[in-house]
Structure formats: structure tokens, C-alpha cells
Amino acid sequence: MKKELNFEDAMKKLEEIATELEKNDLDLDTSVTKFEEGMKLSKECSKMLEEAEKKISILIKDGDTITEEDFE
């Protein structure tokens, strides 16, 4: 069972992959595999950011009532 990464772990893994690719000491097949893994992680991070952005809201206290507005 694959453990789901949180955003920070995914970014750390993405940075590690970028560092490995920048060293230029990997063979072509390994480089392509690492690149594909990095692209998947990048998409996952983007998705996590989009979901977090949707959840962000501003609470405004107006007297005794609290209203919720979307964050822009």
C-alpha cells in the first residue's frame, strides 16, 4: 500500500529528484524514470495547492454573526 505524501514531503522528494537529474551522472533510462516521477510529483503538488486554495476562506465578524467569504 502506497503511503500518500503530504505537500512538504512531496516537495522534498521533488527537490531530491531535481538534484539527482542536475548531477548528470544517471543513465538515460534512469533519468527518464526520475523525470517521469518528478512530473507526477509536480502535478500532485499543484493539485494539493489548488485544493488548499479552495478551502481557504476569510471569516469576518459582523456584530454577532460570522460570515464566510472565499479567499481571492
Helices and strands as residue ranges (DSSP letters): H 7-22, H 28-55, E 57-62, E 65-70
